[in-house]
Amino acid sequence: MDFNNDTMKINFEVDKEREVHEIIETVYDALKIKGYDPISQIVGYILSDDPTYITGYNGARSLIVKVERDELLEELVKNYIKNL
């Protein structure tokens, strides 16, 4: 066996960002499919912490409550600024 002596660096921050991004995308799609305005619903959830703003379709509500609201907001702001 050929074992490399280099230490592998794991970047949890990048993994967390990717996970949050995927959750937002899944929630957005579920809300859109069910006929809601995804932006309004997600904003309502972030402001109120009331998960009933998010549909249960496709597990969207279960997914969004796994992420802290400040993390959701941070990811949304980062993406907004990145796309300026």
Phi and psi restraints in degrees (range 20) as a CNS / XPLOR table:
assign (resid 1 and name C) (resid 2 and name N)
       (resid 2 and name CA) (resid 2 and name C) 1.0 -107.8 20.0 2
assign (resid 2 and name N) (resid 2 and name CA)
       (resid 2 and name C) (resid 3 and name N) 1.0 102.3 20.0 2
assign (resid 2 and name C) (resid 3 and name N)
       (resid 3 and name CA) (resid 3 and name C) 1.0 -98.7 20.0 2
assign (resid 3 and name N) (resid 3 and name CA)
       (resid 3 and name C) (resid 4 and name N) 1.0 133.3 20.0 2
assign (resid 3 and name C) (resid 4 and name N)
       (resid 4 and name CA) (resid 4 and name C) 1.0 -88.3 20.0 2
assign (resid 4 and name N) (resid 4 and name CA)
       (resid 4 and name C) (resid 5 and name N) 1.0 135.9 20.0 2
assign (resid 4 and name C) (resid 5 and name N)
       (resid 5 and name CA) (resid 5 and name C) 1.0 -86.9 20.0 2
assign (resid 5 and name N) (resid 5 and name CA)
       (resid 5 and name C) (resid 6 and name N) 1.0 1.2 20.0 2
assign (resid 5 and name C) (resid 6 and name N)
       (resid 6 and name CA) (resid 6 and name C) 1.0 -73.4 20.0 2
assign (resid 6 and name N) (resid 6 and name CA)
       (resid 6 and name C) (resid 7 and name N) 1.0 143.8 20.0 2
assign (resid 6 and name C) (resid 7 and name N)
       (resid 7 and name CA) (resid 7 and name C) 1.0 -83.3 20.0 2
assign (resid 7 and name N) (resid 7 and name CA)
       (resid 7 and name C) (resid 8 and name N) 1.0 130.5 20.0 2
assign (resid 7 and name C) (resid 8 and name N)
       (resid 8 and name CA) (resid 8 and name C) 1.0 -83.3 20.0 2
assign (resid 8 and name N) (resid 8 and name CA)
       (resid 8 and name C) (resid 9 and name N) 1.0 130.4 20.0 2
assign (resid 8 and name C) (resid 9 and name N)
       (resid 9 and name CA) (resid 9 and name C) 1.0 -99.4 20.0 2
assign (resid 9 and name N) (resid 9 and name CA)
       (resid 9 and name C) (resid 10 and name N) 1.0 127.4 20.0 2
assign (resid 9 and name C) (resid 10 and name N)
       (resid 10 and name CA) (resid 10 and name C) 1.0 -107.7 20.0 2
assign (resid 10 and name N) (resid 10 and name CA)
       (resid 10 and name C) (resid 11 and name N) 1.0 129.9 20.0 2
assign (resid 10 and name C) (resid 11 and name N)
       (resid 11 and name CA) (resid 11 and name C) 1.0 -107.2 20.0 2
assign (resid 11 and name N) (resid 11 and name CA)
       (resid 11 and name C) (resid 12 and name N) 1.0 93.8 20.0 2
assign (resid 11 and name C) (resid 12 and name N)
       (resid 12 and name CA) (resid 12 and name C) 1.0 -66.5 20.0 2
assign (resid 12 and name N) (resid 12 and name CA)
       (resid 12 and name C) (resid 13 and name N) 1.0 -30.6 20.0 2
assign (resid 12 and name C) (resid 13 and name N)
       (resid 13 and name CA) (resid 13 and name C) 1.0 -62.7 20.0 2
assign (resid 13 and name N) (resid 13 and name CA)
       (resid 13 and name C) (resid 14 and name N) 1.0 -44.1 20.0 2
assign (resid 13 and name C) (resid 14 and name N)
       (resid 14 and name CA) (resid 14 and name C) 1.0 -64.9 20.0 2
assign (resid 14 and name N) (resid 14 and name CA)
       (resid 14 and name C) (resid 15 and name N) 1.0 -42.0 20.0 2
assign (resid 14 and name C) (resid 15 and name N)
       (resid 15 and name CA) (resid 15 and name C) 1.0 -62.8 20.0 2
assign (resid 15 and name N) (resid 15 and name CA)
       (resid 15 and name C) (resid 16 and name N) 1.0 -40.6 20.0 2
assign (resid 15 and name C) (resid 16 and name N)
       (resid 16 and name CA) (resid 16 and name C) 1.0 -66.3 20.0 2
assign (resid 16 and name N) (resid 16 and name CA)
       (resid 16 and name C) (resid 17 and name N) 1.0 -43.1 20.0 2
assign (resid 16 and name C) (resid 17 and name N)
       (resid 17 and name CA) (resid 17 and name C) 1.0 -60.1 20.0 2
assign (resid 17 and name N) (resid 17 and name CA)
       (resid 17 and name C) (resid 18 and name N) 1.0 -43.3 20.0 2
assign (resid 17 and name C) (resid 18 and name N)
       (resid 18 and name CA) (resid 18 and name C) 1.0 -63.5 20.0 2
assign (resid 18 and name N) (resid 18 and name CA)
       (resid 18 and name C) (resid 19 and name N) 1.0 -42.7 20.0 2
assign (resid 18 and name C) (resid 19 and name N)
       (resid 19 and name CA) (resid 19 and name C) 1.0 -63.1 20.0 2
assign (resid 19 and name N) (resid 19 and name CA)
       (resid 19 and name C) (resid 20 and name N) 1.0 -45.5 20.0 2
assign (resid 19 and name C) (resid 20 and name N)
       (resid 20 and name CA) (resid 20 and name C) 1.0 -63.0 20.0 2
assign (resid 20 and name N) (resid 20 and name CA)
       (resid 20 and name C) (resid 21 and name N) 1.0 -43.2 20.0 2
assign (resid 20 and name C) (resid 21 and name N)
       (resid 21 and name CA) (resid 21 and name C) 1.0 -59.2 20.0 2
assign (resid 21 and name N) (resid 21 and name CA)
       (resid 21 and name C) (resid 22 and name N) 1.0 -45.4 20.0 2
assign (resid 21 and name C) (resid 22 and name N)
       (resid 22 and name CA) (resid 22 and name C) 1.0 -64.9 20.0 2
assign (resid 22 and name N) (resid 22 and name CA)
       (resid 22 and name C) (resid 23 and name N) 1.0 -37.9 20.0 2
assign (resid 22 and name C) (resid 23 and name N)
       (resid 23 and name CA) (resid 23 and name C) 1.0 -65.6 20.0 2
assign (resid 23 and name N) (resid 23 and name CA)
       (resid 23 and name C) (resid 24 and name N) 1.0 -45.6 20.0 2
assign (resid 23 and name C) (resid 24 and name N)
       (resid 24 and name CA) (resid 24 and name C) 1.0 -59.7 20.0 2
assign (resid 24 and name N) (resid 24 and name CA)
       (resid 24 and name C) (resid 25 and name N) 1.0 -43.3 20.0 2
assign (resid 24 and name C) (resid 25 and name N)
       (resid 25 and name CA) (resid 25 and name C) 1.0 -63.0 20.0 2
assign (resid 25 and name N) (resid 25 and name CA)
       (resid 25 and name C) (resid 26 and name N) 1.0 -44.0 20.0 2
assign (resid 25 and name C) (resid 26 and name N)
       (resid 26 and name CA) (resid 26 and name C) 1.0 -64.5 20.0 2
assign (resid 26 and name N) (resid 26 and name CA)
       (resid 26 and name C) (resid 27 and name N) 1.0 -43.9 20.0 2
assign (resid 26 and name C) (resid 27 and name N)
       (resid 27 and name CA) (resid 27 and name C) 1.0 -64.2 20.0 2
assign (resid 27 and name N) (resid 27 and name CA)
       (resid 27 and name C) (resid 28 and name N) 1.0 -45.4 20.0 2
assign (resid 27 and name C) (resid 28 and name N)
       (resid 28 and name CA) (resid 28 and name C) 1.0 -56.8 20.0 2
assign (resid 28 and name N) (resid 28 and name CA)
       (resid 28 and name C) (resid 29 and name N) 1.0 -49.3 20.0 2
assign (resid 28 and name C) (resid 29 and name N)
       (resid 29 and name CA) (resid 29 and name C) 1.0 -62.1 20.0 2
assign (resid 29 and name N) (resid 29 and name CA)
       (resid 29 and name C) (resid 30 and name N) 1.0 -42.5 20.0 2
assign (resid 29 and name C) (resid 30 and name N)
       (resid 30 and name CA) (resid 30 and name C) 1.0 -63.3 20.0 2
assign (resid 30 and name N) (resid 30 and name CA)
       (resid 30 and name C) (resid 31 and name N) 1.0 -43.2 20.0 2
assign (resid 30 and name C) (resid 31 and name N)
       (resid 31 and name CA) (resid 31 and name C) 1.0 -63.8 20.0 2
assign (resid 31 and name N) (resid 31 and name CA)
       (resid 31 and name C) (resid 32 and name N) 1.0 -42.4 20.0 2
assign (resid 31 and name C) (resid 32 and name N)
       (resid 32 and name CA) (resid 32 and name C) 1.0 -62.8 20.0 2
assign (resid 32 and name N) (resid 32 and name CA)
       (resid 32 and name C) (resid 33 and name N) 1.0 -45.7 20.0 2
assign (resid 32 and name C) (resid 33 and name N)
       (resid 33 and name CA) (resid 33 and name C) 1.0 -60.5 20.0 2
assign (resid 33 and name N) (resid 33 and name CA)
       (resid 33 and name C) (resid 34 and name N) 1.0 -38.5 20.0 2
assign (resid 33 and name C) (resid 34 and name N)
       (resid 34 and name CA) (resid 34 and name C) 1.0 -81.7 20.0 2
assign (resid 34 and name N) (resid 34 and name CA)
       (resid 34 and name C) (resid 35 and name N) 1.0 0.6 20.0 2
assign (resid 34 and name C) (resid 35 and name N)
       (resid 35 and name CA) (resid 35 and name C) 1.0 90.3 20.0 2
assign (resid 35 and name N) (resid 35 and name CA)
       (resid 35 and name C) (resid 36 and name N) 1.0 11.9 20.0 2
assign (resid 35 and name C) (resid 36 and name N)
       (resid 36 and name CA) (resid 36 and name C) 1.0 -89.8 20.0 2
assign (resid 36 and name N) (resid 36 and name CA)
       (resid 36 and name C) (resid 37 and name N) 1.0 163.3 20.0 2
assign (resid 36 and name C) (resid 37 and name N)
       (resid 37 and name CA) (resid 37 and name C) 1.0 -85.9 20.0 2
assign (resid 37 and name N) (resid 37 and name CA)
       (resid 37 and name C) (resid 38 and name N) 1.0 103.1 20.0 2
assign (resid 37 and name C) (resid 38 and name N)
       (resid 38 and name CA) (resid 38 and name C) 1.0 -57.1 20.0 2
assign (resid 38 and name N) (resid 38 and name CA)
       (resid 38 and name C) (resid 39 and name N) 1.0 -38.7 20.0 2
assign (resid 38 and name C) (resid 39 and name N)
       (resid 39 and name CA) (resid 39 and name C) 1.0 -63.9 20.0 2
assign (resid 39 and name N) (resid 39 and name CA)
       (resid 39 and name C) (resid 40 and name N) 1.0 -49.8 20.0 2
assign (resid 39 and name C) (resid 40 and name N)
       (resid 40 and name CA) (resid 40 and name C) 1.0 -60.8 20.0 2
assign (resid 40 and name N) (resid 40 and name CA)
       (resid 40 and name C) (resid 41 and name N) 1.0 -41.2 20.0 2
assign (resid 40 and name C) (resid 41 and name N)
       (resid 41 and name CA) (resid 41 and name C) 1.0 -67.7 20.0 2
assign (resid 41 and name N) (resid 41 and name CA)
       (resid 41 and name C) (resid 42 and name N) 1.0 -43.3 20.0 2
assign (resid 41 and name C) (resid 42 and name N)
       (resid 42 and name CA) (resid 42 and name C) 1.0 -66.7 20.0 2
assign (resid 42 and name N) (resid 42 and name CA)
       (resid 42 and name C) (resid 43 and name N) 1.0 -42.2 20.0 2
assign (resid 42 and name C) (resid 43 and name N)
       (resid 43 and name CA) (resid 43 and name C) 1.0 -61.4 20.0 2
assign (resid 43 and name N) (resid 43 and name CA)
       (resid 43 and name C) (resid 44 and name N) 1.0 -44.1 20.0 2
assign (resid 43 and name C) (resid 44 and name N)
       (resid 44 and name CA) (resid 44 and name C) 1.0 -57.6 20.0 2
assign (resid 44 and name N) (resid 44 and name CA)
       (resid 44 and name C) (resid 45 and name N) 1.0 -42.4 20.0 2
assign (resid 44 and name C) (resid 45 and name N)
       (resid 45 and name CA) (resid 45 and name C) 1.0 -64.3 20.0 2
assign (resid 45 and name N) (resid 45 and name CA)
       (resid 45 and name C) (resid 46 and name N) 1.0 -47.2 20.0 2
assign (resid 45 and name C) (resid 46 and name N)
       (resid 46 and name CA) (resid 46 and name C) 1.0 -61.5 20.0 2
assign (resid 46 and name N) (resid 46 and name CA)
       (resid 46 and name C) (resid 47 and name N) 1.0 -42.3 20.0 2
assign (resid 46 and name C) (resid 47 and name N)
       (resid 47 and name CA) (resid 47 and name C) 1.0 -72.3 20.0 2
assign (resid 47 and name N) (resid 47 and name CA)
       (resid 47 and name C) (resid 48 and name N) 1.0 -34.7 20.0 2
assign (resid 47 and name C) (resid 48 and name N)
       (resid 48 and name CA) (resid 48 and name C) 1.0 -103.8 20.0 2
assign (resid 48 and name N) (resid 48 and name CA)
       (resid 48 and name C) (resid 49 and name N) 1.0 -21.6 20.0 2
assign (resid 48 and name C) (resid 49 and name N)
       (resid 49 and name CA) (resid 49 and name C) 1.0 63.9 20.0 2
assign (resid 49 and name N) (resid 49 and name CA)
       (resid 49 and name C) (resid 50 and name N) 1.0 24.9 20.0 2
assign (resid 49 and name C) (resid 50 and name N)
       (resid 50 and name CA) (resid 50 and name C) 1.0 -101.2 20.0 2
assign (resid 50 and name N) (resid 50 and name CA)
       (resid 50 and name C) (resid 51 and name N) 1.0 106.8 20.0 2
assign (resid 50 and name C) (resid 51 and name N)
       (resid 51 and name CA) (resid 51 and name C) 1.0 -67.0 20.0 2
assign (resid 51 and name N) (resid 51 and name CA)
       (resid 51 and name C) (resid 52 and name N) 1.0 -10.3 20.0 2
assign (resid 51 and name C) (resid 52 and name N)
       (resid 52 and name CA) (resid 52 and name C) 1.0 -70.2 20.0 2
assign (resid 52 and name N) (resid 52 and name CA)
       (resid 52 and name C) (resid 53 and name N) 1.0 -9.8 20.0 2
assign (resid 52 and name C) (resid 53 and name N)
       (resid 53 and name CA) (resid 53 and name C) 1.0 -68.0 20.0 2
assign (resid 53 and name N) (resid 53 and name CA)
       (resid 53 and name C) (resid 54 and name N) 1.0 -18.8 20.0 2
assign (resid 53 and name C) (resid 54 and name N)
       (resid 54 and name CA) (resid 54 and name C) 1.0 -108.8 20.0 2
assign (resid 54 and name N) (resid 54 and name CA)
       (resid 54 and name C) (resid 55 and name N) 1.0 130.6 20.0 2
assign (resid 54 and name C) (resid 55 and name N)
       (resid 55 and name CA) (resid 55 and name C) 1.0 -64.1 20.0 2
assign (resid 55 and name N) (resid 55 and name CA)
       (resid 55 and name C) (resid 56 and name N) 1.0 150.9 20.0 2
assign (resid 55 and name C) (resid 56 and name N)
       (resid 56 and name CA) (resid 56 and name C) 1.0 -81.9 20.0 2
assign (resid 56 and name N) (resid 56 and name CA)
       (resid 56 and name C) (resid 57 and name N) 1.0 -8.9 20.0 2
assign (resid 56 and name C) (resid 57 and name N)
       (resid 57 and name CA) (resid 57 and name C) 1.0 -56.7 20.0 2
assign (resid 57 and name N) (resid 57 and name CA)
       (resid 57 and name C) (resid 58 and name N) 1.0 134.7 20.0 2
assign (resid 57 and name C) (resid 58 and name N)
       (resid 58 and name CA) (resid 58 and name C) 1.0 59.6 20.0 2
assign (resid 58 and name N) (resid 58 and name CA)
       (resid 58 and name C) (resid 59 and name N) 1.0 23.3 20.0 2
assign (resid 58 and name C) (resid 59 and name N)
       (resid 59 and name CA) (resid 59 and name C) 1.0 73.9 20.0 2
assign (resid 59 and name N) (resid 59 and name CA)
       (resid 59 and name C) (resid 60 and name N) 1.0 15.7 20.0 2
assign (resid 59 and name C) (resid 60 and name N)
       (resid 60 and name CA) (resid 60 and name C) 1.0 -60.1 20.0 2
assign (resid 60 and name N) (resid 60 and name CA)
       (resid 60 and name C) (resid 61 and name N) 1.0 -44.5 20.0 2
assign (resid 60 and name C) (resid 61 and name N)
       (resid 61 and name CA) (resid 61 and name C) 1.0 -64.9 20.0 2
assign (resid 61 and name N) (resid 61 and name CA)
       (resid 61 and name C) (resid 62 and name N) 1.0 -41.6 20.0 2
assign (resid 61 and name C) (resid 62 and name N)
       (resid 62 and name CA) (resid 62 and name C) 1.0 -63.3 20.0 2
assign (resid 62 and name N) (resid 62 and name CA)
       (resid 62 and name C) (resid 63 and name N) 1.0 -35.5 20.0 2
assign (resid 62 and name C) (resid 63 and name N)
       (resid 63 and name CA) (resid 63 and name C) 1.0 -70.2 20.0 2
assign (resid 63 and name N) (resid 63 and name CA)
       (resid 63 and name C) (resid 64 and name N) 1.0 -47.1 20.0 2
assign (resid 63 and name C) (resid 64 and name N)
       (resid 64 and name CA) (resid 64 and name C) 1.0 -66.8 20.0 2
assign (resid 64 and name N) (resid 64 and name CA)
       (resid 64 and name C) (resid 65 and name N) 1.0 -30.7 20.0 2
assign (resid 64 and name C) (resid 65 and name N)
       (resid 65 and name CA) (resid 65 and name C) 1.0 -75.6 20.0 2
assign (resid 65 and name N) (resid 65 and name CA)
       (resid 65 and name C) (resid 66 and name N) 1.0 -7.9 20.0 2
assign (resid 65 and name C) (resid 66 and name N)
       (resid 66 and name CA) (resid 66 and name C) 1.0 -77.9 20.0 2
assign (resid 66 and name N) (resid 66 and name CA)
       (resid 66 and name C) (resid 67 and name N) 1.0 -14.0 20.0 2
assign (resid 66 and name C) (resid 67 and name N)
       (resid 67 and name CA) (resid 67 and name C) 1.0 -112.7 20.0 2
assign (resid 67 and name N) (resid 67 and name CA)
       (resid 67 and name C) (resid 68 and name N) 1.0 133.7 20.0 2
assign (resid 67 and name C) (resid 68 and name N)
       (resid 68 and name CA) (resid 68 and name C) 1.0 -63.9 20.0 2
assign (resid 68 and name N) (resid 68 and name CA)
       (resid 68 and name C) (resid 69 and name N) 1.0 144.7 20.0 2
assign (resid 68 and name C) (resid 69 and name N)
       (resid 69 and name CA) (resid 69 and name C) 1.0 -60.7 20.0 2
assign (resid 69 and name N) (resid 69 and name CA)
       (resid 69 and name C) (resid 70 and name N) 1.0 -36.1 20.0 2
assign (resid 69 and name C) (resid 70 and name N)
       (resid 70 and name CA) (resid 70 and name C) 1.0 -66.0 20.0 2
assign (resid 70 and name N) (resid 70 and name CA)
       (resid 70 and name C) (resid 71 and name N) 1.0 -32.1 20.0 2
assign (resid 70 and name C) (resid 71 and name N)
       (resid 71 and name CA) (resid 71 and name C) 1.0 -68.7 20.0 2
assign (resid 71 and name N) (resid 71 and name CA)
       (resid 71 and name C) (resid 72 and name N) 1.0 -39.0 20.0 2
assign (resid 71 and name C) (resid 72 and name N)
       (resid 72 and name CA) (resid 72 and name C) 1.0 -61.4 20.0 2
assign (resid 72 and name N) (resid 72 and name CA)
       (resid 72 and name C) (resid 73 and name N) 1.0 -48.2 20.0 2
assign (resid 72 and name C) (resid 73 and name N)
       (resid 73 and name CA) (resid 73 and name C) 1.0 -61.9 20.0 2
assign (resid 73 and name N) (resid 73 and name CA)
       (resid 73 and name C) (resid 74 and name N) 1.0 -42.7 20.0 2
assign (resid 73 and name C) (resid 74 and name N)
       (resid 74 and name CA) (resid 74 and name C) 1.0 -60.0 20.0 2
assign (resid 74 and name N) (resid 74 and name CA)
       (resid 74 and name C) (resid 75 and name N) 1.0 -45.3 20.0 2
assign (resid 74 and name C) (resid 75 and name N)
       (resid 75 and name CA) (resid 75 and name C) 1.0 -64.3 20.0 2
assign (resid 75 and name N) (resid 75 and name CA)
       (resid 75 and name C) (resid 76 and name N) 1.0 -41.5 20.0 2
assign (resid 75 and name C) (resid 76 and name N)
       (resid 76 and name CA) (resid 76 and name C) 1.0 -64.9 20.0 2
assign (resid 76 and name N) (resid 76 and name CA)
       (resid 76 and name C) (resid 77 and name N) 1.0 -43.1 20.0 2
assign (resid 76 and name C) (resid 77 and name N)
       (resid 77 and name CA) (resid 77 and name C) 1.0 -66.5 20.0 2
assign (resid 77 and name N) (resid 77 and name CA)
       (resid 77 and name C) (resid 78 and name N) 1.0 -43.0 20.0 2
assign (resid 77 and name C) (resid 78 and name N)
       (resid 78 and name CA) (resid 78 and name C) 1.0 -56.8 20.0 2
assign (resid 78 and name N) (resid 78 and name CA)
       (resid 78 and name C) (resid 79 and name N) 1.0 -47.4 20.0 2
assign (resid 78 and name C) (resid 79 and name N)
       (resid 79 and name CA) (resid 79 and name C) 1.0 -66.9 20.0 2
assign (resid 79 and name N) (resid 79 and name CA)
       (resid 79 and name C) (resid 80 and name N) 1.0 -36.9 20.0 2
assign (resid 79 and name C) (resid 80 and name N)
       (resid 80 and name CA) (resid 80 and name C) 1.0 -62.4 20.0 2
assign (resid 80 and name N) (resid 80 and name CA)
       (resid 80 and name C) (resid 81 and name N) 1.0 -49.5 20.0 2
assign (resid 80 and name C) (resid 81 and name N)
       (resid 81 and name CA) (resid 81 and name C) 1.0 -65.0 20.0 2
assign (resid 81 and name N) (resid 81 and name CA)
       (resid 81 and name C) (resid 82 and name N) 1.0 -39.2 20.0 2
assign (resid 81 and name C) (resid 82 and name N)
       (resid 82 and name CA) (resid 82 and name C) 1.0 -61.9 20.0 2
assign (resid 82 and name N) (resid 82 and name CA)
       (resid 82 and name C) (resid 83 and name N) 1.0 -30.2 20.0 2
assign (resid 82 and name C) (resid 83 and name N)
       (resid 83 and name CA) (resid 83 and name C) 1.0 -95.7 20.0 2
assign (resid 83 and name N) (resid 83 and name CA)
       (resid 83 and name C) (resid 84 and name N) 1.0 11.1 20.0 2
